[in-house]
Amino acid sequence: MSDMRRHAVSSSTIASIGYDREEHLLEIEFVNESVYRYRLVPESVHRDLMASPSHGRFFNTRIRDKYPTEQVD
């Protein structure tokens, strides 16, 4: 189980988002309770994701299928 601190967001698809600056690791919990980690994500991408008016749309266009991904149990 992840010990990364995630922050709740207002989104129809994403429940919470966490980021480890040292590891460049983005962790996203979706509303269906699945959790995925995205590796090698620049801090600027995390910052833009958090500032985006649509977290789901930003995820689909800028993160999904673009970074090494693993599902967290």
Biopython code that builds the backbone (N, CA, C, O; Angstrom):
import numpy as np
from Bio.PDB.StructureBuilder import StructureBuilder

atoms = [
    (1, "MET", "N", (0.840, -1.189, 0.000)),
    (1, "MET", "CA", (0.000, 0.000, 0.000)),
    (1, "MET", "C", (0.877, 1.241, 0.000)),
    (1, "MET", "O", (1.928, 1.270, 0.640)),
    (2, "SER", "N", (0.453, 2.231, -0.697)),
    (2, "SER", "CA", (1.242, 3.444, -0.831)),
    (2, "SER", "C", (1.214, 4.278, 0.447)),
    (2, "SER", "O", (0.195, 4.361, 1.132)),
    (3, "ASP", "N", (2.354, 4.893, 0.750)),
    (3, "ASP", "CA", (2.379, 5.822, 1.868)),
    (3, "ASP", "C", (2.509, 7.256, 1.363)),
    (3, "ASP", "O", (2.738, 8.181, 2.142)),
    (4, "MET", "N", (2.357, 7.430, 0.040)),
    (4, "MET", "CA", (2.416, 8.758, -0.540)),
    (4, "MET", "C", (1.177, 9.548, -0.118)),
    (4, "MET", "O", (0.063, 9.025, -0.111)),
    (5, "ARG", "N", (1.390, 10.785, 0.225)),
    (5, "ARG", "CA", (0.278, 11.650, 0.629)),
    (5, "ARG", "C", (-0.406, 12.197, -0.624)),
    (5, "ARG", "O", (0.214, 12.876, -1.443)),
    (6, "ARG", "N", (-1.687, 11.889, -0.753)),
    (6, "ARG", "CA", (-2.458, 12.387, -1.890)),
    (6, "ARG", "C", (-3.435, 13.446, -1.399)),
    (6, "ARG", "O", (-3.858, 13.444, -0.243)),
    (7, "HIS", "N", (-3.775, 14.340, -2.297)),
    (7, "HIS", "CA", (-4.712, 15.415, -1.985)),
    (7, "HIS", "C", (-5.976, 15.235, -2.823)),
    (7, "HIS", "O", (-5.906, 15.026, -4.034)),
    (8, "ALA", "N", (-7.120, 15.318, -2.170)),
    (8, "ALA", "CA", (-8.398, 15.175, -2.863)),
    (8, "ALA", "C", (-8.569, 16.299, -3.876)),
    (8, "ALA", "O", (-8.184, 17.443, -3.632)),
    (9, "VAL", "N", (-9.153, 15.951, -5.015)),
    (9, "VAL", "CA", (-9.444, 16.946, -6.043)),
    (9, "VAL", "C", (-10.908, 16.817, -6.451)),
    (9, "VAL", "O", (-11.541, 15.784, -6.232)),
    (10, "SER", "N", (-11.427, 17.874, -7.041)),
    (10, "SER", "CA", (-12.800, 17.879, -7.520)),
    (10, "SER", "C", (-12.795, 17.455, -8.981)),
    (10, "SER", "O", (-12.469, 18.247, -9.865)),
    (11, "SER", "N", (-13.159, 16.202, -9.230)),
    (11, "SER", "CA", (-13.127, 15.657, -10.586)),
    (11, "SER", "C", (-14.117, 14.507, -10.664)),
    (11, "SER", "O", (-14.349, 13.815, -9.673)),
    (12, "SER", "N", (-14.699, 14.303, -11.833)),
    (12, "SER", "CA", (-15.631, 13.185, -11.990)),
    (12, "SER", "C", (-14.893, 11.860, -12.185)),
    (12, "SER", "O", (-15.505, 10.797, -12.077)),
    (13, "THR", "N", (-13.589, 11.906, -12.469)),
    (13, "THR", "CA", (-12.834, 10.672, -12.706)),
    (13, "THR", "C", (-11.697, 10.449, -11.710)),
    (13, "THR", "O", (-11.319, 9.306, -11.454)),
    (14, "ILE", "N", (-11.147, 11.528, -11.145)),
    (14, "ILE", "CA", (-9.990, 11.424, -10.256)),
    (14, "ILE", "C", (-10.388, 11.829, -8.839)),
    (14, "ILE", "O", (-10.976, 12.888, -8.621)),
    (15, "ALA", "N", (-10.051, 10.953, -7.874)),
    (15, "ALA", "CA", (-10.388, 11.235, -6.470)),
    (15, "ALA", "C", (-9.281, 12.012, -5.771)),
    (15, "ALA", "O", (-9.554, 12.961, -5.036)),
    (16, "SER", "N", (-8.012, 11.606, -6.001)),
    (16, "SER", "CA", (-6.912, 12.285, -5.324)),
    (16, "SER", "C", (-5.620, 12.137, -6.122)),
    (16, "SER", "O", (-5.466, 11.226, -6.935)),
    (17, "ILE", "N", (-4.693, 13.066, -5.860)),
    (17, "ILE", "CA", (-3.426, 13.133, -6.594)),
    (17, "ILE", "C", (-2.300, 13.364, -5.602)),
    (17, "ILE", "O", (-2.406, 14.197, -4.702)),
    (18, "GLY", "N", (-1.215, 12.612, -5.781)),
    (18, "GLY", "CA", (-0.019, 12.810, -4.979)),
    (18, "GLY", "C", (1.201, 12.900, -5.875)),
    (18, "GLY", "O", (1.184, 12.434, -7.014)),
    (19, "TYR", "N", (2.266, 13.507, -5.349)),
    (19, "TYR", "CA", (3.480, 13.644, -6.152)),
    (19, "TYR", "C", (4.704, 13.619, -5.257)),
    (19, "TYR", "O", (4.739, 14.284, -4.222)),
    (20, "ASP", "N", (5.706, 12.852, -5.656)),
    (20, "ASP", "CA", (6.990, 12.788, -4.963)),
    (20, "ASP", "C", (8.011, 13.516, -5.830)),
    (20, "ASP", "O", (8.398, 13.021, -6.889)),
    (21, "ARG", "N", (8.445, 14.688, -5.381)),
    (21, "ARG", "CA", (9.361, 15.524, -6.162)),
    (21, "ARG", "C", (10.716, 14.859, -6.385)),
    (21, "ARG", "O", (11.296, 14.970, -7.465)),
    (22, "GLU", "N", (11.217, 14.172, -5.366)),
    (22, "GLU", "CA", (12.534, 13.545, -5.487)),
    (22, "GLU", "C", (12.530, 12.385, -6.475)),
    (22, "GLU", "O", (13.501, 12.185, -7.204)),
    (23, "GLU", "N", (11.445, 11.623, -6.500)),
    (23, "GLU", "CA", (11.351, 10.448, -7.368)),
    (23, "GLU", "C", (10.666, 10.751, -8.708)),
    (23, "GLU", "O", (10.635, 9.900, -9.597)),
    (24, "HIS", "N", (10.115, 11.967, -8.849)),
    (24, "HIS", "CA", (9.336, 12.328, -10.047)),
    (24, "HIS", "C", (8.228, 11.300, -10.276)),
    (24, "HIS", "O", (8.014, 10.810, -11.385)),
    (25, "LEU", "N", (7.539, 10.997, -9.183)),
    (25, "LEU", "CA", (6.518, 9.952, -9.184)),
    (25, "LEU", "C", (5.152, 10.572, -8.904)),
    (25, "LEU", "O", (4.939, 11.204, -7.869)),
    (26, "LEU", "N", (4.241, 10.381, -9.839)),
    (26, "LEU", "CA", (2.877, 10.889, -9.712)),
    (26, "LEU", "C", (1.969, 9.722, -9.353)),
    (26, "LEU", "O", (2.042, 8.663, -9.976)),
    (27, "GLU", "N", (1.121, 9.907, -8.361)),
    (27, "GLU", "CA", (0.196, 8.850, -7.964)),
    (27, "GLU", "C", (-1.214, 9.397, -8.054)),
    (27, "GLU", "O", (-1.516, 10.461, -7.512)),
    (28, "ILE", "N", (-2.075, 8.662, -8.743)),
    (28, "ILE", "CA", (-3.454, 9.104, -8.941)),
    (28, "ILE", "C", (-4.407, 8.013, -8.474)),
    (28, "ILE", "O", (-4.299, 6.852, -8.871)),
    (29, "GLU", "N", (-5.341, 8.418, -7.621)),
    (29, "GLU", "CA", (-6.436, 7.532, -7.223)),
    (29, "GLU", "C", (-7.665, 7.967, -8.006)),
    (29, "GLU", "O", (-8.071, 9.128, -7.956)),
    (30, "PHE", "N", (-8.246, 7.024, -8.725)),
    (30, "PHE", "CA", (-9.432, 7.315, -9.505)),
    (30, "PHE", "C", (-10.682, 7.085, -8.662)),
    (30, "PHE", "O", (-10.616, 6.441, -7.615)),
    (31, "VAL", "N", (-11.810, 7.604, -9.110)),
    (31, "VAL", "CA", (-13.039, 7.492, -8.331)),
    (31, "VAL", "C", (-13.482, 6.043, -8.182)),
    (31, "VAL", "O", (-14.251, 5.735, -7.272)),
    (32, "ASN", "N", (-13.024, 5.151, -9.043)),
    (32, "ASN", "CA", (-13.360, 3.728, -8.902)),
    (32, "ASN", "C", (-12.439, 3.033, -7.891)),
    (32, "ASN", "O", (-12.475, 1.812, -7.742)),
    (33, "GLU", "N", (-11.608, 3.836, -7.197)),
    (33, "GLU", "CA", (-10.700, 3.398, -6.132)),
    (33, "GLU", "C", (-9.429, 2.721, -6.625)),
    (33, "GLU", "O", (-8.620, 2.290, -5.804)),
    (34, "SER", "N", (-9.221, 2.611, -7.941)),
    (34, "SER", "CA", (-7.947, 2.092, -8.429)),
    (34, "SER", "C", (-6.892, 3.190, -8.293)),
    (34, "SER", "O", (-7.190, 4.376, -8.430)),
    (35, "VAL", "N", (-5.650, 2.770, -8.022)),
    (35, "VAL", "CA", (-4.547, 3.709, -7.827)),
    (35, "VAL", "C", (-3.429, 3.344, -8.787)),
    (35, "VAL", "O", (-3.036, 2.181, -8.888)),
    (36, "TYR", "N", (-2.921, 4.345, -9.490)),
    (36, "TYR", "CA", (-1.828, 4.135, -10.438)),
    (36, "TYR", "C", (-0.691, 5.097, -10.145)),
    (36, "TYR", "O", (-0.905, 6.230, -9.714)),
    (37, "ARG", "N", (0.527, 4.617, -10.390)),
    (37, "ARG", "CA", (1.722, 5.452, -10.280)),
    (37, "ARG", "C", (2.297, 5.669, -11.669)),
    (37, "ARG", "O", (2.375, 4.752, -12.486)),
    (38, "TYR", "N", (2.695, 6.902, -11.907)),
    (38, "TYR", "CA", (3.294, 7.301, -13.183)),
    (38, "TYR", "C", (4.701, 7.792, -12.883)),
    (38, "TYR", "O", (4.881, 8.733, -12.109)),
    (39, "ARG", "N", (5.695, 7.163, -13.488)),
    (39, "ARG", "CA", (7.097, 7.475, -13.215)),
    (39, "ARG", "C", (7.647, 8.495, -14.210)),
    (39, "ARG", "O", (7.126, 8.660, -15.313)),
    (40, "LEU", "N", (8.712, 9.174, -13.787)),
    (40, "LEU", "CA", (9.436, 10.133, -14.634)),
    (40, "LEU", "C", (8.581, 11.333, -15.027)),
    (40, "LEU", "O", (8.783, 11.921, -16.090)),
    (41, "VAL", "N", (7.638, 11.694, -14.185)),
    (41, "VAL", "CA", (6.745, 12.829, -14.464)),
    (41, "VAL", "C", (7.407, 14.105, -13.937)),
    (41, "VAL", "O", (7.671, 14.212, -12.739)),
    (42, "PRO", "N", (7.677, 15.069, -14.816)),
    (42, "PRO", "CA", (8.285, 16.327, -14.357)),
    (42, "PRO", "C", (7.381, 17.068, -13.367)),
    (42, "PRO", "O", (6.155, 16.979, -13.430)),
    (43, "GLU", "N", (8.017, 17.792, -12.461)),
    (43, "GLU", "CA", (7.256, 18.564, -11.477)),
    (43, "GLU", "C", (6.320, 19.558, -12.163)),
    (43, "GLU", "O", (5.227, 19.829, -11.665)),
    (44, "SER", "N", (6.744, 20.098, -13.301)),
    (44, "SER", "CA", (5.910, 21.068, -14.027)),
    (44, "SER", "C", (4.602, 20.432, -14.501)),
    (44, "SER", "O", (3.567, 21.099, -14.531)),
    (45, "VAL", "N", (4.640, 19.158, -14.868)),
    (45, "VAL", "CA", (3.417, 18.470, -15.305)),
    (45, "VAL", "C", (2.472, 18.297, -14.109)),
    (45, "VAL", "O", (1.264, 18.495, -14.238)),
    (46, "HIS", "N", (3.019, 17.930, -12.953)),
    (46, "HIS", "CA", (2.186, 17.820, -11.746)),
    (46, "HIS", "C", (1.565, 19.167, -11.403)),
    (46, "HIS", "O", (0.375, 19.251, -11.099)),
    (47, "ARG", "N", (2.373, 20.216, -11.452)),
    (47, "ARG", "CA", (1.883, 21.556, -11.127)),
    (47, "ARG", "C", (0.762, 21.955, -12.092)),
    (47, "ARG", "O", (-0.264, 22.486, -11.666)),
    (48, "ASP", "N", (0.957, 21.701, -13.390)),
    (48, "ASP", "CA", (-0.074, 22.035, -14.381)),
    (48, "ASP", "C", (-1.337, 21.195, -14.182)),
    (48, "ASP", "O", (-2.450, 21.688, -14.365)),
    (49, "LEU", "N", (-1.160, 19.929, -13.808)),
    (49, "LEU", "CA", (-2.313, 19.065, -13.530)),
    (49, "LEU", "C", (-3.134, 19.635, -12.382)),
    (49, "LEU", "O", (-4.358, 19.730, -12.473)),
    (50, "MET", "N", (-2.458, 20.013, -11.304)),
    (50, "MET", "CA", (-3.171, 20.531, -10.138)),
    (50, "MET", "C", (-3.864, 21.860, -10.437)),
    (50, "MET", "O", (-4.896, 22.171, -9.841)),
    (51, "ALA", "N", (-3.306, 22.638, -11.351)),
    (51, "ALA", "CA", (-3.879, 23.950, -11.689)),
    (51, "ALA", "C", (-4.949, 23.867, -12.777)),
    (51, "ALA", "O", (-5.661, 24.839, -13.026)),
    (52, "SER", "N", (-5.058, 22.724, -13.412)),
    (52, "SER", "CA", (-5.979, 22.590, -14.541)),
    (52, "SER", "C", (-7.441, 22.659, -14.089)),
    (52, "SER", "O", (-7.795, 22.108, -13.047)),
    (53, "PRO", "N", (-8.294, 23.340, -14.877)),
    (53, "PRO", "CA", (-9.716, 23.376, -14.533)),
    (53, "PRO", "C", (-10.385, 22.006, -14.706)),
    (53, "PRO", "O", (-11.447, 21.759, -14.133)),
    (54, "SER", "N", (-9.764, 21.111, -15.496)),
    (54, "SER", "CA", (-10.293, 19.759, -15.675)),
    (54, "SER", "C", (-9.155, 18.757, -15.486)),
    (54, "SER", "O", (-8.373, 18.508, -16.404)),
    (55, "HIS", "N", (-9.074, 18.186, -14.281)),
    (55, "HIS", "CA", (-8.007, 17.223, -13.986)),
    (55, "HIS", "C", (-8.102, 16.015, -14.907)),
    (55, "HIS", "O", (-7.082, 15.512, -15.379)),
    (56, "GLY", "N", (-9.325, 15.545, -15.168)),
    (56, "GLY", "CA", (-9.516, 14.376, -16.023)),
    (56, "GLY", "C", (-9.067, 14.626, -17.449)),
    (56, "GLY", "O", (-8.406, 13.782, -18.052)),
    (57, "ARG", "N", (-9.420, 15.773, -17.986)),
    (57, "ARG", "CA", (-9.024, 16.096, -19.357)),
    (57, "ARG", "C", (-7.510, 16.256, -19.460)),
    (57, "ARG", "O", (-6.896, 15.772, -20.410)),
    (58, "PHE", "N", (-6.913, 16.929, -18.489)),
    (58, "PHE", "CA", (-5.457, 17.102, -18.473)),
    (58, "PHE", "C", (-4.782, 15.731, -18.402)),
    (58, "PHE", "O", (-3.829, 15.469, -19.135)),
    (59, "PHE", "N", (-5.275, 14.860, -17.522)),
    (59, "PHE", "CA", (-4.711, 13.518, -17.396)),
    (59, "PHE", "C", (-4.766, 12.786, -18.736)),
    (59, "PHE", "O", (-3.773, 12.202, -19.170)),
    (60, "ASN", "N", (-5.925, 12.818, -19.387)),
    (60, "ASN", "CA", (-6.091, 12.087, -20.646)),
    (60, "ASN", "C", (-5.190, 12.601, -21.762)),
    (60, "ASN", "O", (-4.728, 11.820, -22.594)),
    (61, "THR", "N", (-4.938, 13.897, -21.786)),
    (61, "THR", "CA", (-4.141, 14.454, -22.886)),
    (61, "THR", "C", (-2.651, 14.551, -22.584)),
    (61, "THR", "O", (-1.838, 14.469, -23.504)),
    (62, "ARG", "N", (-2.271, 14.723, -21.316)),
    (62, "ARG", "CA", (-0.865, 14.985, -20.993)),
    (62, "ARG", "C", (-0.153, 13.893, -20.203)),
    (62, "ARG", "O", (1.075, 13.897, -20.121)),
    (63, "ILE", "N", (-0.909, 12.950, -19.617)),
    (63, "ILE", "CA", (-0.271, 11.952, -18.739)),
    (63, "ILE", "C", (-0.552, 10.516, -19.194)),
    (63, "ILE", "O", (0.372, 9.710, -19.308)),
    (64, "ARG", "N", (-1.803, 10.202, -19.449)),
    (64, "ARG", "CA", (-2.188, 8.839, -19.817)),
    (64, "ARG", "C", (-1.400, 8.346, -21.028)),
    (64, "ARG", "O", (-1.303, 9.042, -22.039)),
    (65, "ASP", "N", (-0.845, 7.151, -20.920)),
    (65, "ASP", "CA", (-0.069, 6.504, -21.996)),
    (65, "ASP", "C", (1.211, 7.244, -22.371)),
    (65, "ASP", "O", (1.794, 6.971, -23.420)),
    (66, "LYS", "N", (1.659, 8.182, -21.524)),
    (66, "LYS", "CA", (2.863, 8.940, -21.846)),
    (66, "LYS", "C", (4.025, 8.663, -20.894)),
    (66, "LYS", "O", (5.163, 9.025, -21.191)),
    (67, "TYR", "N", (3.752, 8.026, -19.758)),
    (67, "TYR", "CA", (4.773, 7.757, -18.752)),
    (67, "TYR", "C", (4.701, 6.291, -18.326)),
    (67, "TYR", "O", (3.638, 5.674, -18.398)),
    (68, "PRO", "N", (5.836, 5.732, -17.882)),
    (68, "PRO", "CA", (5.798, 4.357, -17.355)),
    (68, "PRO", "C", (4.780, 4.300, -16.210)),
    (68, "PRO", "O", (4.768, 5.159, -15.328)),
    (69, "THR", "N", (3.935, 3.278, -16.245)),
    (69, "THR", "CA", (2.792, 3.197, -15.325)),
    (69, "THR", "C", (2.751, 1.852, -14.613)),
    (69, "THR", "O", (3.082, 0.813, -15.184)),
    (70, "GLU", "N", (2.331, 1.901, -13.340)),
    (70, "GLU", "CA", (2.067, 0.649, -12.624)),
    (70, "GLU", "C", (0.853, 0.850, -11.745)),
    (70, "GLU", "O", (0.636, 1.925, -11.185)),
    (71, "GLN", "N", (0.059, -0.218, -11.634)),
    (71, "GLN", "CA", (-1.087, -0.167, -10.732)),
    (71, "GLN", "C", (-0.611, -0.524, -9.337)),
    (71, "GLN", "O", (0.211, -1.424, -9.165)),
    (72, "VAL", "N", (-1.127, 0.182, -8.344)),
    (72, "VAL", "CA", (-0.771, -0.047, -6.948)),
    (72, "VAL", "C", (-1.857, -0.921, -6.330)),
    (72, "VAL", "O", (-3.047, -0.655, -6.500)),
    (73, "ASP", "N", (-1.447, -1.954, -5.617)),
    (73, "ASP", "CA", (-2.417, -2.852, -4.962)),
    (73, "ASP", "C", (-3.100, -2.170, -3.806)),
    (73, "ASP", "O", (-3.943, -2.773, -3.143)),
]
sb = StructureBuilder()
sb.init_structure("model")
sb.init_model(0)
sb.init_chain("A")
sb.init_seg("    ")
for serial, (resi, resn, name, xyz) in enumerate(atoms, 1):
    if name == "N":
        sb.init_residue(resn, " ", resi, " ")
    sb.init_atom(name, np.array(xyz, "f"), 0.0, 1.0, " ", f" {name:<3s}", serial, name[0])
structure = sb.get_structure()
